[in-house]
Amino acid sequence: MISFIAPFLVSLLVTVLTTPLAVLFANKFKLVDDPKKRPHPAHVQNRAVPRAGGLPIFLGILVAVLLFIPTDKYIIGILLSISLLLAVGLIDDFLTNFSPYPRLILQFFAAAIVVASGVGITFITNPLGGILMLDQFVIPINFLGLHNIIVIADLLAFLWIVWVMNMINWSKGVDGQMPGIIFVAALVIGWVSYQAFLKGDPHQLYIGYLGFITAGASLGFLFFNWYPAKIFPGFSGSTILGFMIATLCILTSAKLATALLVLLIPSIDSIYTIARRIASGKSPFRGDRQHLHHLLLERGWSHQKISLFYISSCAILGLVAVNLSSEGKLFTVIGVGIIILGFLLWLHFFGHYLGRQDPDNG
C-alpha cells in the first residue's frame, strides 16, 4: 500500500504548491471569474475569483505520472488529452463569451485521442449473469499505428468520456463540490485497482497509481477551493478531472457500474437537467440556476453543507459499490436513482414549502 501512497502524496504536494502560483498567474493575465464582466445565470458569488484551476491540477497529475508510471500508449494518450483540455480551459478562462459548442467539439477531440490510444469498453458485465462482449466488430485499420478501430467498444468509450466530462463540469456550482466528488470517486477507483492487484492482476498496479494520483490532485485543489474559494477550477479543472475519472473507469476492473453508483447524484442531476432544458425548448448546454446545488442554495443551505452532502453521499455510495455484486449494483442504482430523482422533482416543484413562513401571517 505504501507504493500507492507515494504517487498520491506527490500529486497532492505539487498541486498544493502550484495553486498559489496559479492564482497569481490568473490575476496577472485576467483569467478571473468576475460576475460584472462575465455574467452567467449559474453564478452564485458576487466577487471576482481567479479561474485557471486546471493548471495546478494538470501539473499535479503530470509530475506524479512522469515519476511513477512507465510511459506507454495509454499514458501518452491521457497526457495529450488533458493537455488539450488545459489549453481549451485556459482560453475559456480568458474569453468572456466563449461558446459552449466549440468547447464540446474540442472535448470530442480529447476523447478521440485517448480512444485512439486503445482505451475502449470491450465488454460489459451482465448484472443478470454472463459478459457482453463488445469487441466483435473490428474495422481492420491500424489507426495511427496504435489501434484498430473496434466500433462498439470505441464508440461507447468515446461517448462515456464526453458525458462524464460534462457531468462533472456541471457539478462545480458551489465551492468545494467538484474536487470533493472527484477525490472520493478517484479513491474508490484506486482502492478497487489496488485490491485487483493484490488478487494477481499486475495490470492494475499503474491504474491504481493513476487513481490515487487523481485523488491527490483533487484534494490538493480542494484546500483552495473550499468556501470561500480562493480559486475556481474553471472549465479546464473540471474537464481534466472528469476525463481522468471517465478513463480510469474504463481501464480499471471497477468498470462503469461502480462509477455510476459513486457518481449517481451528479449523474441523475445532469440527466434531469438535460431533459428539463430540452422540454422547455432551451439548449441543454446553456446554463441556468436549476441544478440540485442551486435548489439547495435557494433553500438556505450553505456552500459547505452542500459540498459535504455531495462528498458524504458519494463516499457512502462508494462503500456500497465496492461490496456489491454486479446485480446488486444494478438494483441499487435503480432504487437510489429513483429516490434522488424524486427528491429533485420535489425540490423543483414544491421546494418553496421549505422556506420560512412569515411570523406575522398567523
N, C-alpha and C positions, 0 to 999 in steps of 0.2 A: 504493500500500500504506500510505502514511503516514496517509491518511484512515481506514483501518481500524484503525490502531494507536491513534489518539486515543480512540475510544469504549472500547477495551479498557483503556487506562490510567485513564480517568475512573472506569469501573466498579470497577477494581481499587483505586484510591485511596479511593473513597468507602466501599467495603466494609472496607478495612483501617482507616480512620479511625473507622468507626462500630461495628466489632465490639467494641472495649473498652467502649464505651458500652452495647452490648447486654449485655455481661457484668454491668455494674453494674445495669442495668435488671432482668435476670433474677434477680440475687441479692436486689434490693430487694423485688421482687414475688413471690418464692418460685417462680420458674419454673426449678426445679432438678431434675436427674435424680439423686435420692438412692435408692440401692438399698434402704435401710432403710424409707423411706416409700413408695417407688414400685417394688415388686418386679416384675420381668419376667423370664421364662425366658431371654430373649436377652441379658440384661445380661452384660457381660464385665469391668466395672470395679467396684471396691468403694468408690469415693469419690464424693462429691457433686460434680456438674459442672453448671454453668449450661446451660440449653437456650436457646430463643429465637434460634437461629442464623438463622432465616428473616428476622429483622428487618434485619440488615445486608445480607444477600443481596438482599432486596427493595429496599432503599434504593440499593444499588449499581446495580441494573438500572434502577430508576425514574429516577434522576438522569441516567444516561447516555442513556436513551431520550428523555427530555424535551429533552436538549441536542442530540442528533444525528439524531433520526428524526422526520420530519413526522407529525403526528397524523392517522391515518385510521381507518376502522372496524376494521381488524385490530389496530392498536396499542391502540385503546380496549378491544377485546375482551380482548387479552392482559393489559393493566393491571388491568382489572376482575377477571379470573380470578385473577391472582396476589394481588390484594388480598384476595379471598375466602379463598384458601389460607393467606395470612398470618394472617388472623383465626381460621380454624379451628385452625391450628397453635398459635397463642398460647393458645387455650382448652385445647387438648390438653396444652400445656406446664404449664398451671396445675392442671388436674384430674389426680388420681391414678388415676382409674378410668374415663376416657372410652372408651366402647365404640368398637371399630373400625367398626361398621356405620353410625352417624351420620357418621363421617368419610368413609366410602365414598360415602354419599349426597351429601355436600357436594362430593366430588371430581367426581361426575357433574354437579353444577350448574356447577362451574368449567369442565369440558369443554364443557358445553352453551353457556355464554356465548360462548366463542371460536368454536365451530362456528356459532353463530347469527350471528357477525360475518362469516362467509364462508369460514372455514378448513375445507377439505374435501379428501378424497383423490379427485380427479376422474378420475384414471387411474393404471394400474399398468403399468410396462414389462414385457412378457412376456419373460423371460430366454431363451426359445427363439425369439423373433422377434415383432415387432409390438407393439402397445399395446392394452391392455384398457381401454376407456372405461367409466367408472362414473357418468357424469353424464346418462344417458339417461332415467332415471325421476325426473321432477320433479313435485312437488306445487305447483301454482301459488298458493302462499300466501306473500305477502311478509312474512316473519317480522320483526316489529318495524320494518318499513320498511327492513330491511337485506338480507335474504337469502331467496330462495326455497328451499324445502326440497328438496334433492337427496338422495333417500332413501339409496341405497347409499353415495354419497360421504360424506355426513354421518354415517351410522351407523358406517362404518369409522373415520373420523377420531375420532369420539366414543369408541369402544372402544379405539383405539390410544392416545389421550391418557391415559385412565384406567389402561390397562395399564402404560404407561411410568412414570407417577407411582408406582404401587405397586411396580414392579420396582426403581426407584431407591430408594424408601423402604426396601425390604428389603436394599439394598446399602450400608447405613451402619453395619454392625455393628462395625467397628473404626475407630480414629481415622485420619482422612485418606483413607479408602477412597472414600466417596461424592463429595466435592468433587474428588478426583483423577480419578475416572472422568468426571465431567461436564466438567472442564477439557479433557481430551483430546477427548471427543466434540464439545464446542462448537467447539474449534479446527478439527477436521476439517470440520464443517459450515460454519464461517465461511470456511475456505480454499476449499472447493468453490464456495461462493457467489461468492467473490472471482474465481475462475477463470471462472465463468459470466459474471460482469460484464465481465471483460476480453474475453470472446468475443462481447460485443454484447448481453447481456441486461440492460437497465438496471434491471429489477425486482429483480435480485439484489443491488443495492448495499445497500439498507437491511436485507435479510435477512442479508447478510454482517455488517453492523453488529451486528445482534441476536446473531449467533453469537459475535462477539468480545466483546460486552458480557457475555454469559452466561459466557464463559470467564474474563473479568476478575473477575467476582463470585465465581466458583468458586475461582480462585487466591487471591484476597484472603482468602476464608474459610479456605482450606486452611492458610494460615500459622498460624492459631489452632486449627485442628482436628487438626493433626499431633500425633502421640503425644509426650508426654501432652497430650491435648486440654484447652484452656482453656475451650472452649465446644462444645456439641453442636449439630448442625443442627436436631434436633427434627423433628417432622412437617412443620412449615412450610418449613424449609430444603430438605429432600429433595423434597417435592412441588412446590415452586416451581421448583427446578432440573429435576426430571423433566418438569414441564409445559413448560418452555421448550424442552428438547430435543425432546420429542414434537411440539410445534407447529412448531419450526424445520424438523424433518424433512419436514413436510408442505409448508411454504412454500418451502423451498429446492429447487434442482434435484438435490440429493443424494438426495432421496426416502427411502423406507423401507429399501431394500436396504443402503445404506451404513450407516445407523443400526443395523440388525440385526447387521451384521458387527462394527462398533465395539463394540457392547454385547452381543456374543454370550455372553460368560461370565456376566454377571449375568442375561441372558435365560434361558439354559439352567438356571442355578441356580434361578431363580424358577419356571420350568415344572416342574422336578423337585420343588421344594418343594410346589407346589400338588398335584401328583399323589401325592406321598408322604403328605401330610396327609389328603387325601380317602381314599386307600387304607387308612389307619389309623383311619378313622372320625372324624377331627377336622375342625374348621373350617379352611379354607385361610387364614383371616385371623387365626388365633390363633398367636402367636409361639412359637418353640422355639429350640433351640441346634443345629440340624442344617443350617444354611446352609453353603455352601462355606467361608466365612471362619471359621465356628465349628469346622468339622472341621480346618481348618489350624491354628487356635489349639490345639486338643487335641493336634495332632502336634508342638507345640513351636515353631511359627512365631511370630515377634513381630508386633506391630501394624505396625511399619514395613515388615517384609518382606512381609506380606500386602498392604498398600497399594501398595507398589512392584510387586508381582506383578500386581495389577489394573491399575495405571496403565500399566506397560510392555506388558502384553498388549493393552490397548485401543489403545495407540499403534501397536503392530505391526500389529494388525488394521486400524486406521485407514489406515496407509500402504498396506496391501494393497488396501483398499477403493477408494481414490482412483485406483488404477492398474488396476482390473479392469473388464471389461465386465459387463453385467447377467448374462450366462450364467456368467461366471467367479465373480461374487459368489454366485450360487446354489449352485454346486458347492463353493465354499469354505465357505459357511455350513453345508451338509450335512456335509462332511468334518470340519471343525473342530468342529462341533457334536457329532458322534458321539464324537470324541476327548474333549471336555470332559465329556459325559455319562458316558462310560466311566470317566474319572478320578473323577467324583463318586461313582459306584456303587462303585468300588474303595475309595475313602476311607470310604464309609459302612459297607460290609460287611467290609472287610479292612484298613482303615487302622490298626488296632491293631498290626499287624505292624511298623509304622514306629517303634513305641515302643522305647525302650532295653530290652535284656534285662537281667535281674538278673545281675550279675557272679558271683554265688555259685551259679548254677544249673547250672554245668558247661558 
